[in-house]
């Protein structure tokens, strides 16, 4: 084998190594969905459900096939308060939500996973409420940004929010 052939093989090996390292770095990059400025995304969550990691509403009725992380319901998760409010029900079982009330969304930096932190029967949603919920593929924190309409004209139980999705227990903003 000539000196030039050895050099060519080493160059090819070097190029392949660089390409493999680049592919590894790209595959490890954070693909968390964020808003246009890297921050919050505004959305409307309805009874049809919402997938926070994809930042999209699913209007299918096939609950098993879709990837929704949760939905809005018009009855309390535990109890009979039908028609008196709207609640967010996550798809994970058991349902895991934390309602912090009217606080700054940015003040929630991580998810408290202690079982007592999860509300079994959270209060109905109101404007200003900050909610943390477990999703199918991570966690979300959202703030209700408009008055919650419980009238019959809001037939799909639409609630306007801004949210931040994270694949981990923290919300690095």
ZADO-1210 file (C-alpha; in nm, 4 decimals, padded with zeros to 6 digits):
<atoms>
<atom x="00.0000" y="00.0000" z="00.0000" code="UNK" pos="1"/>
<atom x="00.1443" y="00.3332" z="-00.1003" code="UNK" pos="2"/>
<atom x="00.1807" y="00.6370" z="00.1226" code="UNK" pos="3"/>
<atom x="-00.0912" y="00.8185" z="-00.0754" code="UNK" pos="4"/>
<atom x="-00.3354" y="00.5307" z="-00.0299" code="UNK" pos="5"/>
<atom x="-00.2785" y="00.5337" z="00.3467" code="UNK" pos="6"/>
<atom x="-00.3358" y="00.9111" z="00.3601" code="UNK" pos="7"/>
<atom x="-00.6569" y="00.8788" z="00.1526" code="UNK" pos="8"/>
<atom x="-00.7918" y="00.6059" z="00.3849" code="UNK" pos="9"/>
<atom x="-00.7187" y="00.8211" z="00.6900" code="UNK" pos="10"/>
<atom x="-00.8934" y="01.1192" z="00.5326" code="UNK" pos="11"/>
<atom x="-01.1986" y="00.9056" z="00.4497" code="UNK" pos="12"/>
<atom x="-01.2031" y="00.7704" z="00.8087" code="UNK" pos="13"/>
<atom x="-01.1754" y="01.1232" z="00.9463" code="UNK" pos="14"/>
<atom x="-01.4633" y="01.2466" z="00.7291" code="UNK" pos="15"/>
<atom x="-01.6799" y="00.9512" z="00.8317" code="UNK" pos="16"/>
<atom x="-01.6006" y="01.0144" z="01.1983" code="UNK" pos="17"/>
<atom x="-01.6953" y="01.3812" z="01.1691" code="UNK" pos="18"/>
<atom x="-02.0225" y="01.2879" z="00.9956" code="UNK" pos="19"/>
<atom x="-02.1091" y="01.0329" z="01.2652" code="UNK" pos="20"/>
<atom x="-02.0370" y="01.2815" z="01.5433" code="UNK" pos="21"/>
<atom x="-02.2488" y="01.5459" z="01.3696" code="UNK" pos="22"/>
<atom x="-02.5355" y="01.2989" z="01.3271" code="UNK" pos="23"/>
<atom x="-02.5136" y="01.2057" z="01.6955" code="UNK" pos="24"/>
<atom x="-02.5200" y="01.5709" z="01.8068" code="UNK" pos="25"/>
<atom x="-02.8208" y="01.6459" z="01.5848" code="UNK" pos="26"/>
<atom x="-03.0104" y="01.3434" z="01.7142" code="UNK" pos="27"/>
<atom x="-02.9565" y="01.4598" z="02.0736" code="UNK" pos="28"/>
<atom x="-03.0764" y="01.8143" z="02.0160" code="UNK" pos="29"/>
<atom x="-03.3793" y="01.9378" z="02.2108" code="UNK" pos="30"/>
<atom x="-03.6848" y="01.9227" z="01.9879" code="UNK" pos="31"/>
<atom x="-03.9215" y="02.0743" z="02.2413" code="UNK" pos="32"/>
<atom x="-04.1981" y="02.2697" z="02.0750" code="UNK" pos="33"/>
<atom x="-04.1798" y="02.6400" z="02.1563" code="UNK" pos="34"/>
<atom x="-04.3320" y="02.9573" z="02.0254" code="UNK" pos="35"/>
<atom x="-04.1940" y="03.1818" z="01.7546" code="UNK" pos="36"/>
<atom x="-03.9606" y="03.3590" z="01.9957" code="UNK" pos="37"/>
<atom x="-03.8639" y="03.0370" z="02.1764" code="UNK" pos="38"/>
<atom x="-04.1212" y="03.1061" z="02.4474" code="UNK" pos="39"/>
<atom x="-04.4879" y="03.0319" z="02.4900" code="UNK" pos="40"/>
<atom x="-04.7335" y="02.9072" z="02.2318" code="UNK" pos="41"/>
<atom x="-05.0917" y="03.0351" z="02.2282" code="UNK" pos="42"/>
<atom x="-05.3553" y="02.7712" z="02.1652" code="UNK" pos="43"/>
<atom x="-05.7181" y="02.6823" z="02.2117" code="UNK" pos="44"/>
<atom x="-05.7823" y="02.3552" z="02.3915" code="UNK" pos="45"/>
<atom x="-06.1243" y="02.1952" z="02.3406" code="UNK" pos="46"/>
<atom x="-06.3072" y="01.8739" z="02.4158" code="UNK" pos="47"/>
<atom x="-06.1556" y="01.7351" z="02.0946" code="UNK" pos="48"/>
<atom x="-05.8185" y="01.7308" z="02.2701" code="UNK" pos="49"/>
<atom x="-05.4748" y="01.8804" z="02.2216" code="UNK" pos="50"/>
<atom x="-05.1256" y="01.7408" z="02.1596" code="UNK" pos="51"/>
<atom x="-04.8827" y="01.9802" z="02.3309" code="UNK" pos="52"/>
<atom x="-04.5638" y="01.8244" z="02.1921" code="UNK" pos="53"/>
<atom x="-04.6901" y="01.8785" z="01.8369" code="UNK" pos="54"/>
<atom x="-04.8724" y="02.2027" z="01.9211" code="UNK" pos="55"/>
<atom x="-05.1884" y="02.0934" z="01.7459" code="UNK" pos="56"/>
<atom x="-05.5505" y="02.0129" z="01.8158" code="UNK" pos="57"/>
<atom x="-05.6887" y="01.6791" z="01.7056" code="UNK" pos="58"/>
<atom x="-06.0455" y="01.6829" z="01.5809" code="UNK" pos="59"/>
<atom x="-06.0773" y="01.3057" z="01.5390" code="UNK" pos="60"/>
<atom x="-06.3124" y="01.1112" z="01.7585" code="UNK" pos="61"/>
<atom x="-06.0784" y="00.8109" z="01.7761" code="UNK" pos="62"/>
<atom x="-05.9418" y="00.8560" z="02.1296" code="UNK" pos="63"/>
<atom x="-05.7171" y="00.5486" z="02.1012" code="UNK" pos="64"/>
<atom x="-05.5510" y="00.6376" z="01.7704" code="UNK" pos="65"/>
<atom x="-05.4831" y="01.0071" z="01.8296" code="UNK" pos="66"/>
<atom x="-05.1910" y="01.1519" z="02.0246" code="UNK" pos="67"/>
<atom x="-05.3817" y="01.4016" z="02.2384" code="UNK" pos="68"/>
<atom x="-05.2316" y="01.4794" z="02.5769" code="UNK" pos="69"/>
<atom x="-05.5645" y="01.5874" z="02.7207" code="UNK" pos="70"/>
<atom x="-05.8958" y="01.7610" z="02.6706" code="UNK" pos="71"/>
<atom x="-06.1377" y="02.0058" z="02.8255" code="UNK" pos="72"/>
<atom x="-06.4353" y="01.8538" z="03.0065" code="UNK" pos="73"/>
<atom x="-06.7522" y="02.0142" z="03.1403" code="UNK" pos="74"/>
<atom x="-06.7715" y="01.8109" z="03.4596" code="UNK" pos="75"/>
<atom x="-06.5439" y="01.7793" z="03.7613" code="UNK" pos="76"/>
<atom x="-06.3042" y="01.4830" z="03.7402" code="UNK" pos="77"/>
<atom x="-06.4425" y="01.3615" z="04.0766" code="UNK" pos="78"/>
<atom x="-06.7819" y="01.4893" z="04.1742" code="UNK" pos="79"/>
<atom x="-07.0950" y="01.6286" z="04.0181" code="UNK" pos="80"/>
<atom x="-07.0349" y="01.9873" z="03.9150" code="UNK" pos="81"/>
<atom x="-07.1576" y="01.9544" z="03.5583" code="UNK" pos="82"/>
<atom x="-07.2280" y="02.2889" z="03.3951" code="UNK" pos="83"/>
<atom x="-07.0539" y="02.4904" z="03.6674" code="UNK" pos="84"/>
<atom x="-06.7099" y="02.5040" z="03.5082" code="UNK" pos="85"/>
<atom x="-06.4571" y="02.3556" z="03.2676" code="UNK" pos="86"/>
<atom x="-06.1634" y="02.1344" z="03.3635" code="UNK" pos="87"/>
<atom x="-05.8521" y="02.0067" z="03.1869" code="UNK" pos="88"/>
<atom x="-05.8351" y="01.6261" z="03.1885" code="UNK" pos="89"/>
<atom x="-05.5001" y="01.4749" z="03.0883" code="UNK" pos="90"/>
<atom x="-05.4932" y="01.1509" z="02.8979" code="UNK" pos="91"/>
<atom x="-05.2463" y="00.9809" z="03.1335" code="UNK" pos="92"/>
<atom x="-05.3953" y="00.7517" z="03.3936" code="UNK" pos="93"/>
<atom x="-05.4065" y="00.8374" z="03.6732" code="UNK" pos="94"/>
<atom x="-05.4787" y="01.1957" z="03.5701" code="UNK" pos="95"/>
<atom x="-05.1962" y="01.4205" z="03.6863" code="UNK" pos="96"/>
<atom x="-05.2575" y="01.7939" z="03.7071" code="UNK" pos="97"/>
<atom x="-05.1553" y="02.0732" z="03.9407" code="UNK" pos="98"/>
<atom x="-05.3558" y="02.3973" z="03.9448" code="UNK" pos="99"/>
<atom x="-05.1515" y="02.6803" z="04.0984" code="UNK" pos="100"/>
<atom x="-05.4196" y="02.9462" z="04.0610" code="UNK" pos="101"/>
<atom x="-05.3447" y="03.2943" z="03.9321" code="UNK" pos="102"/>
<atom x="-04.9625" y="03.3183" z="03.9286" code="UNK" pos="103"/>
<atom x="-04.6981" y="03.4089" z="03.6711" code="UNK" pos="104"/>
<atom x="-04.6448" y="03.1256" z="03.4237" code="UNK" pos="105"/>
<atom x="-04.2698" y="03.1864" z="03.4296" code="UNK" pos="106"/>
<atom x="-04.2610" y="03.1190" z="03.8056" code="UNK" pos="107"/>
<atom x="-04.3156" y="02.7448" z="03.7473" code="UNK" pos="108"/>
<atom x="-03.9700" y="02.6085" z="03.6671" code="UNK" pos="109"/>
<atom x="-04.0143" y="02.2366" z="03.7331" code="UNK" pos="110"/>
<atom x="-04.2707" y="01.9625" z="03.7901" code="UNK" pos="111"/>
<atom x="-04.3215" y="01.8363" z="04.1450" code="UNK" pos="112"/>
<atom x="-04.3694" y="01.4614" z="04.0990" code="UNK" pos="113"/>
<atom x="-04.4536" y="01.3813" z="04.4613" code="UNK" pos="114"/>
<atom x="-04.7889" y="01.2053" z="04.4460" code="UNK" pos="115"/>
<atom x="-04.9478" y="01.4487" z="04.6924" code="UNK" pos="116"/>
<atom x="-04.8713" y="01.7385" z="04.4542" code="UNK" pos="117"/>
<atom x="-05.1083" y="01.6029" z="04.1886" code="UNK" pos="118"/>
<atom x="-05.4653" y="01.7237" z="04.2338" code="UNK" pos="119"/>
<atom x="-05.7222" y="01.4456" z="04.2228" code="UNK" pos="120"/>
<atom x="-06.0099" y="01.6885" z="04.1951" code="UNK" pos="121"/>
<atom x="-05.8673" y="02.0227" z="04.0775" code="UNK" pos="122"/>
<atom x="-06.0742" y="02.3417" z="04.0747" code="UNK" pos="123"/>
<atom x="-06.2412" y="02.4423" z="03.7492" code="UNK" pos="124"/>
<atom x="-06.0359" y="02.6586" z="03.5139" code="UNK" pos="125"/>
<atom x="-06.0502" y="03.0355" z="03.5470" code="UNK" pos="126"/>
<atom x="-05.8702" y="03.3177" z="03.3671" code="UNK" pos="127"/>
<atom x="-05.5190" y="03.3521" z="03.5055" code="UNK" pos="128"/>
<atom x="-05.4911" y="02.9940" z="03.6329" code="UNK" pos="129"/>
<atom x="-05.1584" y="02.8201" z="03.5788" code="UNK" pos="130"/>
<atom x="-05.1826" y="02.4434" z="03.5369" code="UNK" pos="131"/>
<atom x="-04.9074" y="02.1815" z="03.5116" code="UNK" pos="132"/>
<atom x="-05.0027" y="01.8434" z="03.3663" code="UNK" pos="133"/>
<atom x="-04.8346" y="01.5218" z="03.2700" code="UNK" pos="134"/>
<atom x="-04.8576" y="01.4529" z="02.8971" code="UNK" pos="135"/>
<atom x="-04.8093" y="01.1300" z="02.7053" code="UNK" pos="136"/>
<atom x="-04.4527" y="01.2318" z="02.6154" code="UNK" pos="137"/>
<atom x="-04.3539" y="01.4973" z="02.8690" code="UNK" pos="138"/>
<atom x="-04.5057" y="01.7777" z="03.0737" code="UNK" pos="139"/>
<atom x="-04.6854" y="02.1022" z="03.0009" code="UNK" pos="140"/>
<atom x="-04.7470" y="02.4196" z="03.1921" code="UNK" pos="141"/>
<atom x="-05.0204" y="02.6460" z="03.0656" code="UNK" pos="142"/>
<atom x="-05.1952" y="02.9655" z="03.1678" code="UNK" pos="143"/>
<atom x="-05.5600" y="03.0383" z="03.0916" code="UNK" pos="144"/>
<atom x="-05.5438" y="03.3711" z="02.9057" code="UNK" pos="145"/>
<atom x="-05.9121" y="03.4528" z="02.8525" code="UNK" pos="146"/>
<atom x="-06.2370" y="03.4330" z="03.0451" code="UNK" pos="147"/>
<atom x="-06.3644" y="03.0742" z="03.0505" code="UNK" pos="148"/>
<atom x="-06.6995" y="03.0562" z="02.8745" code="UNK" pos="149"/>
<atom x="-06.9337" y="02.7986" z="03.0301" code="UNK" pos="150"/>
<atom x="-07.2363" y="02.9011" z="02.8238" code="UNK" pos="151"/>
<atom x="-07.4153" y="02.6653" z="02.5865" code="UNK" pos="152"/>
<atom x="-07.2744" y="02.8602" z="02.2895" code="UNK" pos="153"/>
<atom x="-06.9252" y="02.7280" z="02.3785" code="UNK" pos="154"/>
<atom x="-07.0345" y="02.3817" z="02.2637" code="UNK" pos="155"/>
<atom x="-06.6808" y="02.2402" z="02.2258" code="UNK" pos="156"/>
<atom x="-06.5649" y="02.3819" z="02.5638" code="UNK" pos="157"/>
<atom x="-06.2888" y="02.5961" z="02.4123" code="UNK" pos="158"/>
<atom x="-06.0332" y="02.7432" z="02.6544" code="UNK" pos="159"/>
<atom x="-05.7600" y="02.9838" z="02.5375" code="UNK" pos="160"/>
<atom x="-05.4163" y="02.9234" z="02.6880" code="UNK" pos="161"/>
<atom x="-05.0498" y="02.9914" z="02.6397" code="UNK" pos="162"/>
<atom x="-04.8243" y="02.6972" z="02.7130" code="UNK" pos="163"/>
<atom x="-04.4748" y="02.5612" z="02.7340" code="UNK" pos="164"/>
<atom x="-04.4100" y="02.1916" z="02.6680" code="UNK" pos="165"/>
<atom x="-04.1062" y="02.0062" z="02.8012" code="UNK" pos="166"/>
<atom x="-03.9931" y="01.6479" z="02.7573" code="UNK" pos="167"/>
<atom x="-03.8293" y="01.6646" z="03.1026" code="UNK" pos="168"/>
<atom x="-03.9384" y="01.7674" z="03.4526" code="UNK" pos="169"/>
<atom x="-03.8049" y="02.1205" z="03.4071" code="UNK" pos="170"/>
<atom x="-03.9212" y="02.4177" z="03.2033" code="UNK" pos="171"/>
<atom x="-03.5982" y="02.5874" z="03.0911" code="UNK" pos="172"/>
<atom x="-03.7034" y="02.9170" z="02.9403" code="UNK" pos="173"/>
</atoms>
